[in-house]
């Protein structure tokens, strides 16, 4: 009798590498978010601290670049790997420059979440976490672009967070608006992603509710079918018992 090989033996070298590195890379992604937020919100940071945060940013980017190169080298079909992992490639291709902080942060964090997405529950988690991250990152990028600019409406991070919330929901009260070119670009990205996220979230939620209702209906139908079968069996047994009693009568 042959035994099935262990699960690790059935995985490819790339899958084994990804299993080992997923958690450390997720920790690095969270650390990258902290570094990014620190650099934006600490407007009075000393030059030494700013240099330290810059090198931490570059170091995390380098780790993800090495991870991408290793996964690409371990892939059998490298062109297929590049086609199926565009986020991974973009994380490496976008350099660690200040104007691209938002893009790099969004790509890195979404790519890390995407690795964990698979089942429906994980997909819903991915959409929810991605929505929160985009709101947070857009607020940071908008604060970074608008704070201190002439005629700026942003006086604190709370103002930027409020702008992000009303923009992503396409409400747009008009009390806070961008006055810089970089701020307008962040607004354009957020409004575009906001429409897509809202539509995707509604579609995913609707699909999940429909699946739950279908599961409930299927379960109810199976229960009713089982009850009908049991009633029929009881009737057959009662009929058999009556027939036996009538046969015993003189």
Secondary structure as UniProt FT lines:
FT   HELIX           7..10
FT   HELIX           13..41
FT   TURN            43..44
FT   HELIX           47..74
FT   HELIX           78..84
FT   HELIX           86..93
FT   HELIX           98..100
FT   HELIX           101..116
FT   HELIX           120..146
FT   TURN            147..148
FT   TURN            150..151
FT   HELIX           157..168
FT   TURN            169..170
FT   HELIX           181..248
//
